[in-house]
Amino acid sequence: MRIRQAAIIGLPILLSAGVAQALEYGGRLLLTGGVNTIEGAAGGGLTPWAVIGGYGTRDQIGGNAFFSHVEIDDYRLEVRGAVLGLFDRVELSFAEQRFDTRQVGAALGLGAGFTFRQEVFGAKIRLAGDAVLDQDLWMPQIAFGVEHKRNNRGAILRAIGARDDEGTDYYLSATKLFLAQSTLLNATLRATKANQAGILGFGGDRRDSYRIQPEFSLAYLLNRHLAIGGEYRFKPNNLGIAKEDDWWDLFVAWAPNKHLSLTLAYVDLGNIVIRDRQSATYLSLQVGF
């Protein structure tokens, strides 16, 4: 269950006829592959889950492509990318983020509409458990993931106190689906140096070491096509220029079929540089198989 995505790009992949058929008829249940986070991985909008993106089973390949638009009070964030799930075991993802400072950029002397661009390369591997099949076990599905991020504004980032324009997050996620109760729970521990998820660089004048930050998701399936829920993501506080607040959201996700999902969310991002109480509504449209 993700954040918000507004338009979709096709995912052109050359496949043999046999694999193409497997992609077309992904065998997993609706919404069990989550949606795309703002960093590309499958999960909720703010935090990755242990699930593998797409609807492919252990004998199939699945994936999706997305474009997200988040209109924050004083900023704008657009994210586009794709995720590929291999045999319900390995996930590969890519996301490009464009963070538009709008009039805040002018106030900071950068110019109105000054934009930070960040690329996020992700990989995730399922280590143990099966969120869908292990209904008689207490053990959740567990996955380990990495997200390597590259920002294009190194000089500006160092000027505001960031130590680097490139960094890597490491995370461990545990996801438990209770089908009888129509409830999904997820907990993620992220080791990170990122400021505002990397959009403002990595490390800072306050701290330049990895911090373990917890992230949580709760989703309730009203029916097989519709889910509601929320997420909370703790954040580090590395930069002296501005306090960084935790993020949280409330969402509703609708999947009429396995090829399309629509998510609407309210997101609270707290303080971002010189603007407090930044919130947004996020609409997400995702295409997948």
Backbone as CSV, one residue per row, in Angstrom:
resi,resn,N_x,N_y,N_z,CA_x,CA_y,CA_z,C_x,C_y,C_z
1,MET,0.852,-1.148,0.000,0.000,0.000,0.000,0.886,1.193,0.000
2,ARG,0.838,1.933,-0.968,1.884,2.888,-1.129,1.435,4.271,-1.006
3,ILE,2.350,5.066,-1.429,2.055,6.471,-1.422,1.255,6.750,-2.673
4,ARG,1.573,7.884,-3.337,0.653,8.263,-4.391,1.335,8.303,-5.706
5,GLN,0.702,7.795,-6.674,1.276,7.773,-8.004,0.240,8.237,-9.002
6,ALA,0.643,9.138,-9.887,-0.330,9.804,-10.717,-0.399,9.295,-12.123
7,ALA,0.655,8.830,-12.712,0.636,8.357,-14.079,1.550,7.180,-14.185
8,ILE,1.482,6.450,-15.257,2.256,5.244,-15.336,2.991,5.129,-16.646
9,ILE,4.164,4.520,-16.564,4.971,4.266,-17.743,5.005,2.766,-17.943
10,GLY,4.914,2.313,-19.166,5.002,0.889,-19.419,6.371,0.341,-19.049
11,LEU,6.450,-0.955,-18.867,7.700,-1.598,-18.497,8.126,-2.503,-19.641
12,PRO,8.915,-2.001,-20.604,9.267,-2.796,-21.765,10.349,-3.809,-21.425
13,ILE,10.015,-5.089,-21.515,10.956,-6.156,-21.229,10.795,-7.228,-22.309
14,LEU,11.891,-7.663,-22.886,11.848,-8.734,-23.859,11.837,-10.067,-23.125
15,LEU,10.807,-10.865,-23.383,10.621,-12.106,-22.659,10.293,-13.226,-23.638
16,SER,10.631,-14.431,-23.247,10.212,-15.592,-24.015,8.711,-15.759,-23.845
17,ALA,8.104,-16.535,-24.721,6.653,-16.713,-24.647,6.234,-17.329,-23.326
18,GLY,7.030,-18.259,-22.813,6.684,-18.924,-21.560,6.725,-17.966,-20.394
19,VAL,7.743,-17.149,-20.302,7.842,-16.191,-19.209,6.773,-15.125,-19.339
20,ALA,6.509,-14.680,-20.544,5.478,-13.670,-20.760,4.135,-14.162,-20.242
21,GLN,3.833,-15.443,-20.466,2.573,-15.984,-19.980,2.556,-15.993,-18.459
22,ALA,3.701,-16.324,-17.859,3.776,-16.308,-16.402,3.546,-14.905,-15.857
23,LEU,4.080,-13.901,-16.556,3.897,-12.526,-16.114,2.433,-12.135,-16.201
24,GLU,1.795,-12.548,-17.254,0.415,-12.132,-17.484,-0.516,-12.705,-16.438
25,TYR,-0.211,-13.882,-15.927,-1.096,-14.553,-14.997,-0.411,-14.714,-13.643
26,GLY,0.061,-13.600,-13.070,0.677,-13.614,-11.743,-0.246,-14.293,-10.751
27,GLY,0.304,-15.226,-9.929,-0.539,-16.093,-9.130,-0.832,-15.625,-7.718
28,ARG,-0.297,-14.499,-7.256,-0.505,-14.070,-5.885,-1.789,-13.269,-5.726
29,LEU,-2.240,-13.144,-4.474,-3.489,-12.465,-4.172,-3.369,-10.960,-4.390
30,LEU,-4.503,-10.322,-4.681,-4.547,-8.878,-4.861,-3.970,-8.156,-3.644
31,LEU,-3.184,-7.119,-3.895,-2.622,-6.218,-2.903,-1.535,-6.832,-2.031
32,THR,-1.198,-8.131,-2.229,-0.173,-8.754,-1.391,1.242,-8.387,-1.829
33,GLY,1.388,-7.706,-2.960,2.699,-7.223,-3.369,2.935,-5.782,-2.971
34,GLY,1.980,-5.192,-2.237,2.104,-3.807,-1.835,2.073,-2.874,-3.028
35,VAL,2.543,-1.640,-2.798,2.702,-0.677,-3.877,4.155,-0.228,-3.877
36,ASN,4.465,0.874,-4.533,5.843,1.364,-4.577,6.052,2.484,-3.563
37,THR,7.112,2.385,-2.778,7.472,3.468,-1.887,8.042,4.625,-2.707
38,ILE,8.296,5.748,-2.056,8.904,6.877,-2.747,10.348,6.579,-3.146
39,GLU,10.902,5.485,-2.602,12.251,5.071,-2.983,12.240,3.865,-3.918
40,GLY,11.039,3.425,-4.330,10.918,2.413,-5.358,10.575,1.021,-4.905
41,ALA,10.953,0.631,-3.693,10.737,-0.739,-3.237,9.258,-1.030,-3.021
42,ALA,8.896,-2.309,-3.077,7.520,-2.706,-2.794,7.247,-2.573,-1.307
43,GLY,6.061,-2.065,-0.986,5.676,-1.895,0.406,4.542,-0.912,0.517
44,GLY,4.636,0.001,1.489,3.707,1.105,1.588,4.302,2.301,0.871
45,GLY,3.686,3.462,1.040,4.236,4.633,0.368,5.498,5.142,1.021
46,LEU,5.619,4.991,2.348,6.757,5.542,3.065,7.790,4.509,3.459
47,THR,7.404,3.251,3.558,8.318,2.253,4.107,8.233,0.934,3.343
48,PRO,9.357,0.261,3.112,9.327,-1.028,2.409,8.776,-2.136,3.292
49,TRP,8.180,-3.124,2.655,7.736,-4.337,3.333,8.618,-5.505,2.896
50,ALA,8.427,-6.627,3.554,9.204,-7.818,3.212,8.684,-8.504,1.958
51,VAL,7.545,-8.075,1.421,6.982,-8.688,0.221,7.829,-8.328,-0.995
52,ILE,7.739,-9.160,-2.027,8.437,-8.931,-3.290,7.458,-8.305,-4.274
53,GLY,7.889,-7.248,-4.964,7.017,-6.505,-5.866,6.473,-7.340,-7.001
54,GLY,5.281,-6.976,-7.474,4.615,-7.709,-8.538,3.798,-8.858,-7.976
55,TYR,3.172,-9.612,-8.878,2.307,-10.713,-8.471,2.873,-12.078,-8.842
56,GLY,4.163,-12.137,-9.195,4.760,-13.408,-9.557,4.913,-14.344,-8.370
57,THR,4.645,-15.637,-8.580,4.848,-16.652,-7.557,6.286,-17.166,-7.641
58,ARG,6.564,-18.263,-6.967,7.927,-18.805,-6.952,8.355,-19.350,-8.311
59,ASP,7.421,-19.503,-9.225,7.744,-19.963,-10.578,7.568,-18.860,-11.616
60,GLN,7.374,-17.615,-11.169,7.030,-16.540,-12.091,7.875,-15.291,-11.850
61,ILE,7.804,-14.379,-12.795,8.410,-13.060,-12.684,7.280,-12.030,-12.716
62,GLY,7.383,-11.036,-11.850,6.368,-9.990,-11.817,7.023,-8.631,-11.692
63,GLY,6.223,-7.586,-11.768,6.784,-6.247,-11.621,5.764,-5.174,-11.914
64,ASN,6.193,-3.932,-11.792,5.327,-2.823,-12.123,6.152,-1.583,-12.423
65,ALA,5.504,-0.574,-12.960,6.106,0.727,-13.231,5.195,1.791,-12.650
66,PHE,5.759,2.931,-12.287,4.953,3.928,-11.606,5.478,5.334,-11.847
67,PHE,4.593,6.286,-11.651,4.955,7.701,-11.616,4.159,8.346,-10.493
68,SER,4.814,9.011,-9.564,4.148,9.556,-8.386,4.261,11.068,-8.353
69,HIS,3.216,11.693,-7.894,3.207,13.156,-7.742,2.692,13.492,-6.354
70,VAL,3.516,14.213,-5.585,3.138,14.629,-4.235,3.203,16.153,-4.179
71,GLU,2.070,16.775,-3.974,2.009,18.238,-3.892,2.020,18.634,-2.420
72,ILE,3.225,18.939,-1.907,3.384,19.335,-0.523,3.041,20.825,-0.413
73,ASP,2.822,21.303,0.814,2.400,22.699,0.997,3.324,23.683,0.285
74,ASP,4.643,23.532,0.496,5.597,24.489,-0.068,6.596,23.852,-1.031
75,TYR,6.431,22.575,-1.324,7.348,21.871,-2.207,6.559,20.955,-3.129
76,ARG,7.264,20.324,-4.062,6.646,19.342,-4.944,7.630,18.185,-5.142
77,LEU,7.136,16.959,-5.030,7.964,15.774,-5.242,7.347,14.905,-6.325
78,GLU,8.153,14.556,-7.337,7.735,13.601,-8.358,8.706,12.432,-8.357
79,VAL,8.144,11.234,-8.456,8.957,10.017,-8.454,8.487,9.122,-9.585
80,ARG,9.434,8.595,-10.343,9.100,7.620,-11.384,10.082,6.461,-11.273
81,GLY,9.626,5.286,-11.656,10.527,4.149,-11.563,9.834,2.836,-11.884
82,ALA,10.490,1.749,-11.533,9.983,0.413,-11.819,10.568,-0.568,-10.822
83,VAL,9.868,-1.669,-10.621,10.336,-2.743,-9.745,10.127,-4.069,-10.458
84,LEU,11.069,-4.974,-10.305,11.008,-6.299,-10.913,11.157,-7.345,-9.824
85,GLY,10.184,-8.267,-9.723,10.218,-9.340,-8.738,10.556,-10.659,-9.410
86,LEU,11.580,-11.322,-8.924,12.067,-12.570,-9.510,11.714,-13.748,-8.614
87,PHE,10.728,-14.537,-9.046,10.376,-15.818,-8.425,10.038,-15.671,-6.938
88,ASP,9.412,-14.557,-6.577,8.999,-14.283,-5.208,10.161,-14.409,-4.220
89,ARG,11.351,-14.121,-4.677,12.542,-14.256,-3.843,13.397,-12.997,-3.861
90,VAL,13.610,-12.415,-5.064,14.499,-11.262,-5.213,13.733,-10.120,-5.884
91,GLU,13.975,-8.917,-5.419,13.363,-7.726,-5.999,14.449,-6.736,-6.396
92,LEU,14.320,-6.177,-7.599,15.212,-5.129,-8.079,14.352,-3.901,-8.393
93,SER,14.810,-2.723,-7.993,13.989,-1.535,-8.186,14.849,-0.332,-8.559
94,PHE,14.198,0.620,-9.200,14.833,1.888,-9.532,13.807,2.997,-9.409
95,ALA,14.228,4.122,-8.830,13.349,5.293,-8.732,14.157,6.553,-8.979
96,GLU,13.554,7.496,-9.671,14.137,8.818,-9.848,13.224,9.823,-9.166
97,GLN,13.785,10.566,-8.216,13.031,11.561,-7.468,13.409,12.959,-7.934
98,ARG,12.412,13.815,-8.095,12.640,15.219,-8.422,11.912,16.049,-7.378
99,PHE,12.698,16.776,-6.581,12.162,17.570,-5.478,12.260,19.046,-5.838
100,ASP,11.119,19.669,-6.109,11.025,21.055,-6.558,10.828,21.956,-5.339
101,THR,11.761,22.894,-5.110,11.678,23.784,-3.954,10.716,24.951,-4.161
102,ARG,10.208,25.131,-5.377,9.238,26.177,-5.685,9.700,27.533,-5.159
103,GLN,8.861,28.229,-4.403,9.226,29.571,-3.940,10.217,29.552,-2.777
104,VAL,10.325,28.408,-2.096,11.331,28.285,-1.040,12.726,28.425,-1.636
105,GLY,12.922,27.908,-2.842,14.207,28.043,-3.512,14.587,29.503,-3.703
106,ALA,13.612,30.332,-4.034,13.876,31.762,-4.190,14.255,32.393,-2.857
107,ALA,13.551,31.988,-1.777,13.845,32.541,-0.455,15.236,32.150,0.022
108,LEU,15.727,31.012,-0.427,17.054,30.543,-0.038,18.147,31.046,-0.976
109,GLY,17.775,31.798,-1.990,18.752,32.316,-2.937,19.141,31.345,-4.028
110,LEU,18.392,30.245,-4.170,18.690,29.237,-5.191,17.912,29.492,-6.476
111,GLY,16.861,30.261,-6.394,15.996,30.501,-7.535,14.695,29.730,-7.412
112,ALA,13.611,30.346,-7.805,12.304,29.682,-7.755,12.317,28.431,-8.623
113,GLY,11.772,27.343,-8.083,11.718,26.098,-8.837,13.024,25.320,-8.859
114,PHE,13.986,25.699,-8.013,15.243,24.945,-7.952,14.929,23.501,-7.565
115,THR,15.504,22.533,-8.306,15.117,21.129,-8.159,16.314,20.256,-7.802
116,PHE,16.107,19.408,-6.805,17.055,18.355,-6.469,16.617,17.074,-7.176
117,ARG,17.561,16.375,-7.771,17.254,15.091,-8.414,18.074,13.987,-7.759
118,GLN,17.398,12.902,-7.440,18.066,11.771,-6.800,17.662,10.462,-7.471
119,GLU,18.646,9.602,-7.714,18.399,8.259,-8.228,18.567,7.253,-7.097
120,VAL,17.653,6.287,-7.050,17.673,5.262,-6.005,17.683,3.888,-6.668
121,PHE,18.750,3.125,-6.421,18.878,1.767,-6.927,18.659,0.808,-5.764
122,GLY,17.656,-0.061,-5.879,17.302,-0.921,-4.761,17.382,-2.401,-5.089
123,ALA,17.624,-3.187,-4.051,17.596,-4.645,-4.152,17.082,-5.198,-2.828
124,LYS,16.294,-6.251,-2.914,15.707,-6.878,-1.732,15.707,-8.391,-1.922
125,ILE,15.967,-9.138,-0.844,15.916,-10.595,-0.912,15.079,-11.128,0.240
126,ARG,14.157,-12.021,-0.088,13.353,-12.662,0.952,14.213,-13.709,1.644
127,LEU,14.352,-13.587,2.956,15.210,-14.485,3.726,14.463,-15.682,4.292
128,ALA,13.226,-15.449,4.714,12.478,-16.527,5.367,11.000,-16.181,5.385
129,GLY,10.169,-17.205,5.569,8.747,-17.014,5.728,8.019,-16.716,4.443
130,ASP,6.689,-16.825,4.501,5.809,-16.495,3.382,4.570,-15.826,3.949
131,ALA,4.380,-14.546,3.654,3.304,-13.763,4.259,1.928,-14.338,3.957
132,VAL,1.766,-14.990,2.800,0.454,-15.505,2.405,0.269,-16.953,2.836
133,LEU,1.257,-17.799,2.568,1.097,-19.235,2.773,1.277,-19.679,4.225
134,ASP,2.020,-18.923,5.010,2.316,-19.352,6.378,1.274,-18.845,7.365
135,GLN,0.003,-19.101,7.088,-1.058,-18.623,7.960,-1.129,-19.399,9.274
136,ASP,-0.582,-20.609,9.314,-0.616,-21.412,10.530,0.642,-21.238,11.370
137,LEU,1.518,-20.321,10.973,2.755,-20.082,11.703,2.777,-18.654,12.233
138,TRP,3.488,-18.446,13.336,3.631,-17.103,13.883,4.662,-16.288,13.124
139,MET,5.558,-16.979,12.426,6.695,-16.308,11.815,6.264,-15.439,10.630
140,PRO,6.723,-14.203,10.578,6.399,-13.325,9.439,7.326,-13.606,8.266
141,GLN,7.029,-13.008,7.126,7.980,-12.996,6.019,9.046,-11.957,6.339
142,ILE,10.309,-12.321,6.132,11.433,-11.457,6.485,12.290,-11.231,5.249
143,ALA,12.686,-9.977,5.032,13.506,-9.638,3.867,14.557,-8.606,4.256
144,PHE,15.683,-8.664,3.566,16.763,-7.697,3.736,16.898,-6.901,2.448
145,GLY,17.083,-5.577,2.583,17.171,-4.750,1.392,18.219,-3.661,1.502
146,VAL,18.639,-3.178,0.357,19.562,-2.042,0.277,18.996,-1.036,-0.715
147,GLU,19.279,0.247,-0.450,18.888,1.325,-1.358,20.077,2.270,-1.499
148,HIS,20.681,2.275,-2.678,21.809,3.168,-2.925,21.285,4.416,-3.626
149,LYS,21.630,5.594,-3.073,21.044,6.851,-3.522,22.130,7.806,-3.992
150,ARG,21.863,8.476,-5.130,22.803,9.446,-5.692,22.071,10.745,-5.972
151,ASN,22.545,11.827,-5.359,21.938,13.146,-5.502,22.783,14.007,-6.437
152,ASN,22.152,14.846,-7.230,22.879,15.616,-8.247,23.287,17.016,-7.785
153,ARG,23.101,17.340,-6.500,23.356,18.705,-6.026,24.410,18.704,-4.918
154,GLY,25.558,18.074,-5.177,26.586,17.929,-4.165,27.055,19.233,-3.557
155,ALA,27.310,20.249,-4.387,27.830,21.525,-3.881,26.825,22.195,-2.952
156,ILE,25.548,22.190,-3.317,24.516,22.796,-2.485,24.361,22.014,-1.183
157,LEU,24.388,20.694,-1.268,24.221,19.868,-0.080,25.337,20.101,0.928
158,ARG,26.551,20.198,0.445,27.673,20.454,1.361,27.584,21.852,1.958
159,ALA,27.039,22.791,1.214,26.893,24.155,1.719,25.906,24.230,2.886
160,ILE,24.907,23.343,2.917,23.948,23.352,4.021,24.356,22.425,5.149
161,GLY,25.524,21.761,5.006,26.043,20.947,6.099,26.065,19.465,5.870
162,ALA,25.515,18.976,4.767,25.555,17.541,4.478,26.987,17.098,4.188
163,ARG,27.326,15.868,4.562,28.675,15.358,4.368,28.889,14.732,2.998
164,ASP,27.827,14.281,2.368,27.993,13.580,1.102,26.727,13.714,0.273
165,ASP,26.876,13.526,-1.053,25.720,13.539,-1.950,25.354,12.130,-2.400
166,GLU,25.953,11.131,-1.798,25.708,9.743,-2.165,25.745,8.897,-0.889
167,GLY,24.836,7.934,-0.807,24.801,7.089,0.382,23.939,5.861,0.168
168,THR,24.017,4.935,1.122,23.291,3.673,1.024,22.535,3.407,2.316
169,ASP,21.248,3.091,2.190,20.429,2.637,3.311,20.385,1.115,3.304
170,TYR,20.347,0.535,4.505,20.188,-0.912,4.669,18.972,-1.138,5.564
171,TYR,18.117,-2.104,5.204,16.930,-2.308,6.029,16.573,-3.792,6.150
172,LEU,15.904,-4.105,7.246,15.375,-5.438,7.504,13.894,-5.283,7.792
173,SER,13.058,-5.965,7.001,11.609,-5.836,7.136,10.982,-7.169,7.515
174,ALA,9.943,-7.111,8.349,9.152,-8.287,8.713,7.685,-7.961,8.463
175,THR,7.029,-8.789,7.655,5.637,-8.560,7.275,4.803,-9.777,7.633
176,LYS,3.710,-9.566,8.350,2.803,-10.649,8.716,1.398,-10.323,8.219
177,LEU,0.842,-11.211,7.418,-0.514,-11.072,6.898,-1.426,-12.052,7.618
178,PHE,-2.467,-11.533,8.254,-3.472,-12.360,8.922,-4.711,-12.366,8.033
179,LEU,-4.818,-13.369,7.181,-5.914,-13.404,6.221,-7.284,-13.475,6.897
180,ALA,-7.399,-14.265,7.961,-8.684,-14.414,8.646,-9.148,-13.099,9.254
181,GLN,-8.192,-12.278,9.654,-8.526,-10.975,10.246,-8.408,-9.827,9.237
182,SER,-8.047,-10.138,8.008,-7.913,-9.145,6.937,-6.954,-8.019,7.315
183,THR,-5.862,-8.383,7.986,-4.944,-7.386,8.528,-3.501,-7.704,8.138
184,LEU,-2.752,-6.669,7.785,-1.325,-6.792,7.493,-0.548,-5.879,8.424
185,LEU,0.509,-6.437,9.037,1.398,-5.679,9.911,2.805,-5.741,9.354
186,ASN,3.504,-4.619,9.408,4.901,-4.591,8.953,5.739,-3.753,9.895
187,ALA,6.960,-4.235,10.141,7.950,-3.473,10.901,9.268,-3.519,10.139
188,THR,9.892,-2.363,10.014,11.164,-2.250,9.299,12.169,-1.514,10.172
189,LEU,13.403,-2.014,10.182,14.509,-1.308,10.813,15.453,-0.860,9.709
190,ARG,15.708,0.445,9.638,16.530,1.015,8.582,17.800,1.621,9.184
191,ALA,18.954,1.246,8.644,20.220,1.892,8.986,20.490,2.948,7.926
192,THR,20.576,4.225,8.340,20.638,5.296,7.358,21.419,6.495,7.869
193,LYS,21.988,7.232,6.931,22.561,8.555,7.175,21.771,9.631,6.428
194,ALA,20.737,9.235,5.738,20.058,10.126,4.795,19.310,11.258,5.486
195,ASN,19.374,12.448,4.891,18.603,13.604,5.322,17.409,13.755,4.388
196,GLN,16.203,13.745,4.952,14.983,13.784,4.140,15.058,12.727,3.044
197,ALA,15.362,11.481,3.459,15.449,10.320,2.560,16.557,10.465,1.517
198,GLY,17.520,11.380,1.746,18.619,11.582,0.818,18.467,12.795,-0.065
199,ILE,17.284,13.369,-0.110,17.053,14.543,-0.956,17.925,15.713,-0.504
200,LEU,18.239,15.765,0.809,19.154,16.778,1.336,20.497,16.160,1.719
201,GLY,20.889,15.111,1.033,22.210,14.532,1.224,22.273,13.525,2.360
202,PHE,23.511,13.267,2.817,23.756,12.192,3.773,24.741,12.662,4.839
203,GLY,24.413,12.384,6.103,25.227,12.874,7.190,25.124,14.376,7.312
204,GLY,25.697,14.925,8.401,25.607,16.366,8.568,26.520,16.888,9.642
205,ASP,26.371,18.169,9.925,27.207,18.805,10.930,26.828,18.386,12.335
206,ARG,25.637,17.873,12.542,25.250,17.342,13.845,25.725,15.906,14.042
207,ARG,25.619,15.105,12.973,25.950,13.680,13.097,26.273,13.135,11.718
208,ASP,27.272,12.278,11.654,27.654,11.656,10.383,27.885,10.170,10.581
209,SER,26.964,9.516,11.231,27.067,8.075,11.472,25.712,7.437,11.210
210,TYR,25.730,6.135,10.927,24.479,5.419,10.696,23.629,5.406,11.961
211,ARG,22.337,5.590,11.777,21.360,5.491,12.859,20.327,4.436,12.478
212,ILE,19.884,3.660,13.450,18.832,2.667,13.217,17.493,3.337,13.480
213,GLN,16.663,3.397,12.442,15.367,4.061,12.518,14.244,3.058,12.251
214,PRO,13.284,2.924,13.172,12.155,2.011,12.938,11.086,2.632,12.037
215,GLU,10.378,1.763,11.339,9.274,2.171,10.470,8.156,1.138,10.620
216,PHE,6.910,1.575,10.638,5.789,0.668,10.884,4.650,0.917,9.888
217,SER,3.954,-0.162,9.536,2.785,-0.079,8.661,1.684,-0.976,9.200
218,LEU,0.453,-0.523,9.041,-0.729,-1.305,9.377,-1.740,-1.127,8.259
219,ALA,-2.261,-2.248,7.744,-3.267,-2.186,6.679,-4.411,-3.127,7.007
220,TYR,-5.623,-2.706,6.697,-6.815,-3.521,6.902,-7.556,-3.643,5.577
221,LEU,-7.833,-4.873,5.155,-8.520,-5.125,3.898,-10.025,-5.113,4.123
222,LEU,-10.685,-4.081,3.597,-12.145,-4.004,3.702,-12.799,-5.078,2.852
223,ASN,-12.208,-5.366,1.700,-12.583,-6.487,0.850,-11.363,-6.814,0.002
224,ARG,-11.486,-7.735,-0.934,-10.301,-8.175,-1.671,-9.737,-7.098,-2.595
225,HIS,-10.492,-6.033,-2.826,-10.041,-4.967,-3.725,-9.647,-3.679,-3.008
226,LEU,-10.014,-3.533,-1.745,-9.891,-2.244,-1.069,-9.235,-2.403,0.294
227,ALA,-8.220,-1.556,0.566,-7.507,-1.598,1.846,-7.329,-0.174,2.379
228,ILE,-7.323,-0.057,3.699,-7.027,1.209,4.362,-5.909,0.973,5.363
229,GLY,-5.208,2.016,5.746,-4.142,1.830,6.711,-3.347,3.089,6.956
230,GLY,-2.213,2.892,7.631,-1.343,4.016,7.942,0.083,3.548,8.143
231,GLU,1.008,4.523,8.132,2.432,4.231,8.300,3.069,5.308,9.174
232,TYR,4.170,4.920,9.828,4.955,5.874,10.615,6.423,5.561,10.386
233,ARG,7.193,6.598,10.033,8.611,6.416,9.728,9.445,7.381,10.572
234,PHE,10.263,6.833,11.461,11.172,7.650,12.258,12.328,8.127,11.382
235,LYS,12.823,9.330,11.678,13.855,9.940,10.849,15.052,10.359,11.697
236,PRO,16.255,10.350,11.125,17.420,10.888,11.830,17.384,12.414,11.823
237,ASN,18.305,13.032,12.534,18.321,14.488,12.638,19.775,14.945,12.568
238,ASN,20.310,14.996,11.343,21.740,15.196,11.137,22.154,16.634,10.865
239,LEU,21.252,17.450,10.344,21.619,18.785,9.871,21.288,19.872,10.892
240,GLY,22.255,20.769,11.117,22.015,21.878,12.020,21.108,22.937,11.438
241,ILE,20.986,22.988,10.106,20.197,24.028,9.458,18.707,23.905,9.763
242,ALA,18.241,22.697,10.043,16.811,22.510,10.299,16.571,21.160,10.956
243,LYS,15.638,21.127,11.890,15.224,19.890,12.531,14.470,19.024,11.523
244,GLU,14.717,17.724,11.553,14.009,16.798,10.662,12.995,15.999,11.463
245,ASP,11.734,16.085,11.081,10.662,15.410,11.806,10.378,14.031,11.220
246,ASP,9.696,13.212,12.019,9.235,11.912,11.530,8.138,12.116,10.487
247,TRP,7.919,11.066,9.667,6.873,11.081,8.645,5.763,10.115,9.033
248,TRP,4.529,10.435,8.641,3.437,9.476,8.783,2.382,9.729,7.707
249,ASP,1.596,8.692,7.446,0.534,8.838,6.449,-0.666,7.968,6.789
250,LEU,-1.795,8.302,6.183,-3.016,7.503,6.206,-3.427,7.293,4.753
251,PHE,-3.772,6.059,4.394,-4.022,5.785,2.978,-5.236,4.893,2.767
252,VAL,-5.746,4.950,1.550,-6.724,3.990,1.059,-6.237,3.526,-0.302
253,ALA,-6.202,2.208,-0.509,-5.696,1.629,-1.758,-6.777,0.753,-2.385
254,TRP,-6.941,0.923,-3.698,-7.962,0.169,-4.452,-7.292,-0.520,-5.618
255,ALA,-7.511,-1.821,-5.736,-6.950,-2.602,-6.841,-8.087,-3.362,-7.520
256,PRO,-8.608,-2.836,-8.633,-9.688,-3.540,-9.332,-9.243,-4.849,-9.941
257,ASN,-7.939,-4.953,-10.265,-7.363,-6.186,-10.800,-5.861,-6.170,-10.529
258,LYS,-5.151,-7.196,-11.040,-3.722,-7.320,-10.758,-2.854,-6.419,-11.620
259,HIS,-3.456,-5.702,-12.536,-2.682,-4.840,-13.424,-2.756,-3.361,-13.039
260,LEU,-3.589,-3.024,-12.062,-3.840,-1.618,-11.770,-4.141,-1.435,-10.290
261,SER,-3.562,-0.405,-9.682,-3.933,-0.029,-8.319,-3.927,1.485,-8.200
262,LEU,-4.819,1.982,-7.374,-4.957,3.412,-7.147,-4.904,3.654,-5.644
263,THR,-4.036,4.572,-5.219,-3.874,4.859,-3.796,-4.038,6.344,-3.535
264,LEU,-4.826,6.672,-2.516,-4.993,8.049,-2.074,-4.533,8.125,-0.629
265,ALA,-3.675,9.107,-0.305,-3.142,9.207,1.052,-3.006,10.647,1.495
266,TYR,-3.048,10.811,2.802,-2.678,12.072,3.431,-1.339,11.849,4.117
267,VAL,-0.360,12.708,3.858,0.992,12.526,4.391,1.400,13.754,5.185
268,ASP,1.982,13.523,6.356,2.532,14.601,7.173,4.044,14.419,7.228
269,LEU,4.790,15.391,6.699,6.249,15.318,6.620,6.939,16.251,7.620
270,GLY,6.165,16.962,8.415,6.751,17.830,9.428,7.559,18.963,8.826
271,ASN,8.679,19.314,9.484,9.529,20.402,9.037,10.429,19.980,7.885
272,ILE,10.498,20.799,6.837,11.459,20.609,5.741,12.178,21.936,5.545
273,VAL,13.437,21.985,5.976,14.291,23.172,5.912,13.598,24.342,6.629
274,ILE,13.167,25.384,5.919,12.631,26.576,6.586,11.104,26.594,6.619
275,ARG,10.477,25.465,6.327,9.015,25.408,6.333,8.537,24.309,7.284
276,ASP,7.709,24.688,8.276,7.164,23.738,9.240,5.853,23.146,8.732
277,ARG,5.473,22.041,9.349,4.147,21.440,9.170,3.816,21.229,7.694
278,GLN,4.697,20.549,7.002,4.484,20.246,5.586,3.620,18.987,5.450
279,SER,2.483,19.127,4.797,1.578,17.994,4.590,1.158,17.953,3.127
280,ALA,0.595,16.810,2.736,0.230,16.647,1.327,-0.836,15.574,1.179
281,THR,-1.611,15.677,0.107,-2.429,14.554,-0.345,-1.698,13.933,-1.525
282,TYR,-1.722,12.622,-1.574,-0.929,11.928,-2.579,-1.820,10.950,-3.329
283,LEU,-1.873,11.099,-4.637,-2.641,10.197,-5.489,-1.675,9.342,-6.297
284,SER,-1.876,8.030,-6.266,-0.949,7.125,-6.915,-1.660,6.154,-7.835
285,LEU,-1.163,6.080,-9.047,-1.659,5.095,-9.998,-0.490,4.212,-10.405
286,GLN,-0.657,2.910,-10.277,0.418,1.955,-10.541,-0.070,0.871,-11.501
287,VAL,0.785,0.542,-12.459,0.496,-0.523,-13.408,1.487,-1.651,-13.177
288,GLY,1.013,-2.886,-13.157,1.903,-3.998,-12.894,1.386,-5.314,-13.412
289,PHE,2.142,-6.370,-13.102,1.760,-7.732,-13.509,2.286,-8.731,-12.514
